[in-house]
Amino acid sequence: MAAKIQAIFIDPPIAVARLGASSTAMASFRWVDSSDPHLQTVIAPDWSLDVDTDGIATPRMPQSLIFRDGALIRPVAPFFELWAMVGDADSDPKTWQQVPLTQELLSSQGGSGFTLTIDARNRKAARRARNRNLEFGTFPPVTVQSGDHRAVALVATSPAGVAQPMIPRGARGIPLGNVQVIRPQPQPAPGTTPWESAVRVDTFRFRFTPAKGEFYGPAGVENRRFNGFAPIRPENAFLDAAAGWAGTRQTPWIEPADTFDGTEVDDGNQAGGPSLGIVDDTCSAVFTVTITLPNRGPLTARACAFVSPPDFAPDRRPFLSLADELNDRAARSLQQLSASDREAWVRDLFERVSETVSLFNLDFWRATRGIMLAPADRRVTSIAGDAVPQPDIAMGGLDKLRDAEEPIRQAPSNDVPLPLSERAKERHRNLAELSGLRTLVQQQHQRLRDLIRPPFTLQTGKPGDPNARRPTNEDGNFTNMQMPPFMRNSNANPLTLTAWQYDLLMQWVQSVIQPSVAAGAKPPAALSERAARRQRLTLARLGLRG
């Protein structure tokens, strides 16, 4: 008996799209090891799909990565693939196999196609004003059949039945992008194309292309000027100023509270300036795929996309990603890592930290967000030989969190304008190699526990006693130098590792400390292959041999 389609799912289940006004979407890329010994990874082109107006996708390997066309930024437009779980009738779900959902597979089960439903919403104004009438989106959700391969526009309106809609009835609406079902094609025979082993074109998939990145507001706001610029285009000034968003001020239930147009205007009100009534064309979108097979109930699968502004730090990896945040919420189901897997994870984490540090102007952010040290956080005398300006600011010579054995002797100068940034890069390049990090932990058992900020906290733990807390004068704007120093999360509080990252790192620290306490410090570990390769490249660049 042929295996049945037992369930379907969409891959990926979550994707991030990025706004862009160019008509050409951003090509695919991946991170690869860099040939530059000063770098960990860089981005490189990967197989991409060019889609025409008929929904035919053609695989292409770009020669380079292009982020904009003139002044127009290329959007990030993710693809979603349909997959099936197949298995014998009444079989154990653990035995089901994951396979791409193709027309051939679907037809073999008596199916002909699928229905795609898209529910896209923007709830920013509604959330800030606590007024559900201010959300806008696809009312009702948009439905596309699998045989329709044109790009279907997603146009936002206000909800039906609202007495005074923010998007007036009869207005053109706010474009939120489009969705296009890709036309499946026969998969080429092996060896007939450069890409058939890397890309399948017979799989059902669809693409979500986000909006351009424009702003909309009530009539008249286009005539205002802020630093010489109008906040919106004249053609986008059609929202209803009396709907409830214009005039709203900062609210205690939103952090950070000041991220909307108008709040920067000082009119003497403690809650900040009133909202100008401006919204943008970002959204979140939920995609639902439904398949109907003979003599069975419908099979459904869901995925979602979040639309964000363009973000360029192109070939450096962040140490905290969306995947890390999702893992944090699923931490109870994470399997225990083996010792070797944990070591590989710690190495990867500190490589990503090093890459983040390479982009970070530590001198600037210390001057901007470093706290004035409280008496309990100060040394009696400054670190000998330390040249960091303002020693009574976090990370200065009076800071107890600084290592007294590591003075920074270089003051800012024309030759070294950013000495803290340079020290951080140098130090984290060393710690990105597990041998350097291991040596630090073996020599200073408590150092990482003291230096790395515990998850989601504004307080500093007393060394050796995680339950003893001493208050600090930190807030969303000013923090101490705990790692990552002076960086903020999306709620304007100090940025931290997630709870699972922090716990896993501390497990590794403990595994390093225990044998070193019992039997003395281990000899330095051999360089990893990546480090050895960087060493060879550096020596070759200097005309030397390893």
C-alpha positions in Angstrom: 0.0 0.0 0.0 1.3 3.4 -1.0 2.2 5.8 1.9 -0.4 8.4 2.6 0.0 12.1 3.2 -0.6 12.2 7.0 0.1 15.9 7.6 1.5 19.0 5.9 3.8 21.8 7.1 5.4 24.9 5.7 9.1 25.5 5.7 10.2 27.9 7.2 7.5 28.3 9.8 8.7 31.8 10.6 10.5 34.2 8.2 11.6 37.8 8.4 10.9 40.0 5.3 12.5 43.4 4.9 11.1 46.5 3.3 12.5 47.8 0.0 11.3 50.0 -2.9 13.3 48.3 -5.6 11.4 45.9 -7.9 14.2 43.4 -7.6 14.4 41.3 -4.5 17.5 40.6 -2.6 19.4 37.5 -3.7 20.0 34.6 -1.3 23.3 34.4 0.7 24.9 32.3 3.3 27.7 32.8 5.8 31.1 31.2 5.0 34.5 31.3 6.6 36.5 34.3 5.5 39.8 34.1 3.8 40.8 37.3 5.6 42.6 36.3 8.8 41.1 39.3 10.6 37.5 38.1 10.1 35.5 35.1 11.2 32.8 34.9 8.5 31.5 36.8 5.5 28.4 36.5 3.4 28.6 34.8 0.0 25.9 34.4 -2.8 23.8 31.3 -2.8 21.4 29.8 -5.2 18.5 32.2 -5.7 15.2 32.1 -7.6 14.2 34.7 -10.1 10.4 34.7 -10.5 8.6 36.1 -13.6 5.1 37.4 -13.8 3.8 33.9 -14.7 5.2 32.5 -11.5 8.0 30.5 -13.1 11.1 30.4 -10.9 14.6 30.1 -12.5 17.5 29.2 -10.3 20.5 31.5 -10.5 23.9 31.7 -8.7 24.6 35.5 -8.3 28.2 36.6 -8.9 27.9 39.3 -6.3 25.4 40.6 -3.8 23.6 43.8 -4.5 21.7 45.5 -1.7 20.2 48.5 -3.6 19.4 49.8 -7.1 20.4 53.4 -7.0 18.5 54.9 -4.1 16.1 52.0 -3.9 16.8 49.2 -1.4 16.1 45.7 -2.5 13.5 44.0 -0.4 14.1 40.6 1.4 11.2 38.5 0.0 11.2 35.0 1.6 10.0 31.8 -0.1 7.8 29.3 1.8 7.9 25.6 0.7 5.1 23.1 1.3 6.2 19.7 2.8 4.3 16.5 3.6 4.6 13.9 6.4 3.9 10.6 4.7 3.4 7.2 6.3 1.3 4.0 6.1 -2.3 4.1 7.3 -2.6 3.9 11.1 1.1 4.0 11.5 3.0 5.5 14.4 3.7 9.3 13.7 7.3 8.7 14.7 7.7 6.6 11.5 6.4 9.3 9.2 8.8 10.7 6.6 9.2 14.4 5.6 9.1 14.8 1.8 8.6 17.9 -0.4 5.0 18.3 -1.5 4.8 18.1 -5.3 2.0 18.0 -7.8 2.9 14.3 -8.5 2.6 13.4 -4.8 -0.6 15.3 -4.3 -2.2 13.8 -7.5 -1.3 10.3 -6.3 -3.5 10.9 -3.3 -6.4 12.3 -5.3 -5.7 16.0 -4.6 -5.5 18.7 -7.2 -4.1 21.8 -5.5 -4.3 23.9 -2.4 -5.8 27.1 -1.0 -3.5 29.8 0.5 -5.0 32.3 2.9 -3.1 35.5 4.0 -4.0 37.5 7.0 -1.7 40.6 7.2 -2.0 43.2 10.0 -0.3 46.3 11.4 -1.2 46.7 15.1 1.3 49.4 16.1 -1.1 52.3 16.6 -3.8 50.0 18.1 -1.3 48.7 20.6 0.0 52.1 21.6 -3.5 53.6 22.0 -5.2 50.5 23.3 -7.8 50.9 20.6 -8.4 47.9 18.3 -10.1 50.1 15.8 -6.7 51.5 14.8 -5.3 48.2 13.5 -5.3 47.9 9.7 -4.8 45.0 7.4 -6.4 42.6 5.0 -10.0 42.7 6.0 -11.1 40.0 5.1 -8.1 37.8 4.6 -6.9 37.3 1.0 -7.4 33.9 -0.6 -5.3 32.6 -3.5 -5.7 29.2 -5.3 -2.6 27.2 -6.1 -3.4 27.5 -9.9 -3.3 31.4 -9.7 0.4 32.3 -10.3 0.1 36.1 -10.6 1.4 38.4 -7.8 -1.6 39.2 -5.6 -1.5 42.5 -3.8 -2.2 42.8 -0.1 -4.0 46.1 0.5 -4.8 47.2 4.0 -8.0 48.8 5.2 -9.5 49.5 8.6 -11.7 46.8 10.1 -15.3 46.6 8.9 -17.9 48.1 11.2 -15.6 50.8 12.7 -17.6 54.0 13.1 -14.7 56.3 12.2 -12.0 54.2 10.4 -8.4 55.5 10.4 -8.2 54.5 6.7 -11.4 56.1 5.3 -13.8 54.0 3.3 -13.2 54.4 -0.4 -9.5 55.4 0.2 -6.9 53.5 -1.8 -5.7 51.7 1.3 -2.1 51.0 2.4 -0.1 48.4 0.3 1.5 45.7 2.5 3.2 43.9 -0.4 2.1 40.9 -2.4 2.0 37.1 -2.4 2.8 34.9 -5.4 2.3 31.1 -5.8 5.2 29.7 -7.7 4.4 27.5 -10.7 5.9 24.0 -10.2 8.1 22.6 -13.0 9.5 19.2 -13.7 12.7 18.6 -11.9 15.7 18.2 -14.3 17.5 14.9 -14.5 20.7 14.6 -12.4 23.7 16.2 -14.2 21.7 18.2 -16.7 21.9 21.6 -14.8 24.4 23.2 -12.4 21.6 23.4 -9.7 19.4 20.4 -9.7 21.1 18.8 -6.7 20.7 22.1 -4.7 17.3 23.4 -5.8 14.0 21.6 -6.4 11.6 23.4 -8.8 8.9 20.8 -8.6 8.0 21.6 -5.0 5.0 23.7 -4.2 6.1 27.1 -2.8 4.9 30.7 -2.5 6.7 34.0 -2.0 5.9 36.9 0.2 7.3 40.3 -1.0 6.8 43.1 1.6 5.9 46.7 1.0 8.2 49.5 -0.1 8.8 51.2 3.2 6.5 54.2 3.1 4.6 56.3 5.7 1.0 57.4 5.8 -0.7 60.1 7.8 -3.7 62.5 8.0 -4.1 65.4 5.6 -1.9 68.4 6.5 0.9 66.5 8.2 2.7 66.4 4.9 3.2 70.2 5.2 5.1 70.0 8.5 8.9 70.0 8.5 11.3 68.2 10.8 15.0 68.9 10.2 13.9 70.2 6.8 12.1 67.1 5.7 8.4 66.4 5.4 7.3 63.3 7.4 5.2 61.7 4.5 4.6 62.1 0.8 1.6 64.3 -0.2 -0.1 61.4 -1.9 0.0 59.4 1.4 -1.8 62.0 3.4 -5.3 60.5 3.5 -5.8 59.0 7.0 -8.5 60.3 9.3 -7.0 62.5 12.0 -10.1 62.1 14.2 -9.8 58.2 14.3 -7.9 58.3 17.6 -4.2 57.8 16.6 -3.3 61.4 16.0 -2.8 63.1 19.4 -2.0 60.0 21.4 0.9 60.5 23.7 3.4 58.1 25.3 1.9 55.4 27.4 3.2 53.5 30.4 2.4 50.1 28.9 4.8 50.5 25.9 8.6 50.3 26.2 10.4 52.1 24.6 7.6 54.7 24.8 9.0 57.3 22.4 9.2 55.5 19.1 6.5 57.2 17.1 6.4 60.4 15.1 5.6 63.5 17.2 6.9 62.3 20.6 10.2 64.2 19.9 8.2 67.5 19.9 8.5 69.3 23.2 5.2 70.9 24.0 5.7 70.9 27.8 3.7 67.7 28.4 5.5 65.1 30.5 4.2 62.3 28.4 6.0 63.7 25.3 4.7 65.2 22.2 1.4 64.0 20.6 1.4 61.5 17.8 1.2 63.0 14.4 -1.0 60.1 13.3 1.6 58.6 11.1 1.8 54.8 10.4 4.1 52.7 8.3 3.6 49.7 5.9 5.3 47.0 8.0 3.1 44.1 9.1 2.9 40.6 10.4 1.3 38.0 8.1 -0.1 34.6 8.8 -0.2 32.2 5.9 -2.6 29.2 6.0 -2.4 26.4 3.4 -5.4 24.0 3.1 -5.4 20.8 1.1 -8.5 18.7 0.5 -8.1 15.0 -0.2 -10.9 12.5 -1.0 -12.8 10.9 1.9 -10.7 12.8 4.4 -10.9 16.0 6.4 -8.8 19.0 5.2 -5.1 19.2 6.0 -3.8 22.6 7.1 -0.5 24.2 7.8 0.5 27.6 9.0 3.5 29.9 8.8 4.1 33.6 9.5 6.3 36.4 8.4 7.3 39.6 10.2 8.2 42.7 8.2 11.1 44.8 9.4 12.9 47.9 8.1 16.2 47.3 6.2 19.1 46.5 8.4 22.6 46.5 7.2 25.5 44.9 9.0 25.9 42.6 6.1 28.7 40.1 6.8 28.8 39.9 10.6 26.8 37.5 12.6 24.9 38.8 15.7 25.5 36.9 19.0 21.8 37.0 19.7 19.5 35.9 16.9 15.8 35.3 16.4 16.6 31.5 16.6 18.2 32.1 20.0 15.1 33.9 21.2 12.8 31.1 19.9 15.1 28.5 21.6 14.7 30.4 24.8 11.0 30.0 24.7 11.4 26.3 24.0 14.2 25.7 26.4 12.4 23.1 28.4 12.3 20.8 25.3 15.9 21.3 24.3 18.0 18.2 24.6 21.0 18.1 26.8 24.2 18.8 24.7 27.1 16.5 24.8 30.4 17.9 26.0 31.8 18.2 22.5 28.6 19.9 21.2 28.6 22.3 24.1 32.3 23.2 23.3 31.4 23.8 19.7 28.4 25.9 20.7 30.6 28.1 23.1 33.2 28.6 20.3 30.5 29.6 17.9 28.9 32.0 20.4 32.2 33.8 21.1 33.0 33.9 17.4 29.7 35.7 16.9 30.5 38.0 19.9 33.8 38.9 18.2 32.0 39.7 15.0 29.6 42.0 16.8 32.4 43.7 18.6 34.1 44.4 15.3 31.2 46.7 14.4 30.7 48.3 17.7 32.1 51.8 18.7 32.7 51.0 22.3 34.3 54.4 23.1 31.2 56.3 21.8 28.6 54.1 23.6 30.5 54.1 26.8 30.6 57.9 26.7 26.9 57.9 25.8 25.5 55.2 28.1 28.0 54.5 30.8 26.7 55.0 34.4 28.4 57.2 36.9 29.8 54.6 39.3 28.0 54.3 42.6 30.2 54.2 45.7 29.7 50.4 46.1 31.0 49.9 42.5 34.2 51.9 42.8 37.7 51.0 43.6 39.5 53.0 46.3 42.2 54.0 43.8 42.2 53.9 40.0 43.9 51.1 38.1 47.6 51.9 37.9 48.6 53.2 34.5 45.1 53.3 33.1 44.4 56.1 30.6 40.7 55.6 30.0 39.0 59.1 30.3 36.6 59.8 33.1 37.6 57.0 35.5 34.4 57.4 37.5 32.3 56.3 34.6 31.6 52.6 34.0 34.6 50.9 32.4 36.9 53.6 33.7 39.9 53.0 36.0 37.8 53.1 39.2 35.3 50.4 38.0 35.5 47.3 40.1 34.4 45.2 37.1 37.6 46.1 35.3 40.6 43.7 35.6 43.2 45.6 37.5 45.9 43.5 35.8 44.9 44.8 32.4 45.2 48.6 32.3 44.5 50.4 29.0 47.5 52.6 28.7 46.5 54.3 25.4 44.4 57.4 25.7 42.4 58.6 22.7 44.8 60.1 20.1 45.1 60.9 16.4 46.9 57.6 16.0 44.4 55.5 18.1 41.1 57.5 18.3 39.1 54.6 19.7 41.4 52.7 22.2 38.5 50.9 24.0 37.2 49.6 20.7 40.6 48.4 19.7 41.2 46.7 23.0 37.8 45.0 22.8 38.4 43.7 19.2 41.8 42.4 20.2 40.5 40.8 23.4 37.5 39.1 21.7 39.6 37.8 18.8 41.6 35.9 21.4 38.5 34.7 23.3 36.9 33.6 20.0 39.4 30.7 20.2 38.3 28.3 22.8 41.9 27.9 24.1 42.0 31.6 25.0 38.6 31.5 26.7 39.5 28.3 28.5 42.7 29.9 29.9 40.7 32.9 31.2 38.2 30.7 33.0 41.0 28.5 34.5 42.9 31.5 35.7 39.9 33.5 36.9 37.1 31.2 37.9 34.6 33.9 38.7 35.5 36.3 35.8 32.8 35.3 33.3 30.1 35.1 36.0 30.9 38.6 37.2 31.4 40.1 33.7 28.5 38.7 31.8 25.1 40.2 32.6 22.5 37.7 33.8 19.5 37.5 31.6 17.0 40.4 31.7 18.4 42.1 34.8 19.3 45.6 35.8 21.2 44.4 38.9 24.7 43.1 39.5 25.1 39.9 41.5 27.5 39.8 44.4 30.4 37.5 43.4 29.8 33.9 44.6 26.3 34.6 45.8 23.7 34.9 43.0 20.9 35.6 45.5 22.7 38.6 47.0 22.0 41.7 44.9 23.2 45.2 45.2 21.2 48.0 43.5 22.7 50.0 40.7 21.8 53.3 39.1 21.1 51.6 35.8 18.1 52.2 33.6 17.3 51.9 29.9 19.7 54.7 29.0 22.7 54.2 31.4 24.3 50.9 32.4 27.4 49.4 33.9 30.0 47.6 31.8 28.6 44.1 32.2 28.7 42.2 28.9 27.4 43.1 26.4 28.3 46.6 27.5 26.0 49.6 26.9 23.9 47.8 24.4 20.1 47.8 24.6 17.4 45.4 23.6 14.1 46.2 21.8 12.5 47.4 25.1 15.4 49.8 25.7 16.7 47.7 28.7 20.2 46.4 28.8 20.8 43.7 26.2 21.6 40.2 27.6 22.1 36.7 26.4 18.9 34.7 26.6 18.4 32.5 29.7 19.2 29.3 27.8 22.4 30.8 26.3 23.5 32.1 29.7 22.8 28.8 31.5 24.6 26.8 28.8 27.6 29.0 29.0 27.8 28.7 32.7 27.5 24.9 32.4 30.6 25.1 30.2 32.4 27.4 32.7 31.7 24.9 35.5 33.0 22.0 33.3 36.3 23.9 32.8 36.7 24.9 36.4 36.1 21.5 38.1 39.0 19.6 36.5 41.3 22.6 36.8 40.6 22.9 40.6 41.1 19.1 41.1 44.2 18.6 39.0 45.6 22.0 38.1 45.2 23.9 34.9 45.1 21.9 31.7 47.8 22.5 29.0 46.6 24.9 26.3 44.3 23.2 23.8 45.5 22.8 20.2 44.3 25.4 17.8 41.1 24.6 15.9 41.5 24.1 12.1 39.8 27.5 11.6 42.3 29.2 13.9 45.2 27.4 12.4 44.1 28.4 8.9 43.9 32.1 10.0 47.4 31.7 11.5 48.8 30.4 8.2 47.1 33.2 6.2 48.5 35.8 8.6 52.0 34.4 8.5 51.8 34.2 4.7 50.7 37.8 4.5 53.7 38.8 6.6 56.0 36.7 4.4 56.6 34.2 7.1 56.0 30.5 7.5 54.3 28.6 10.3 
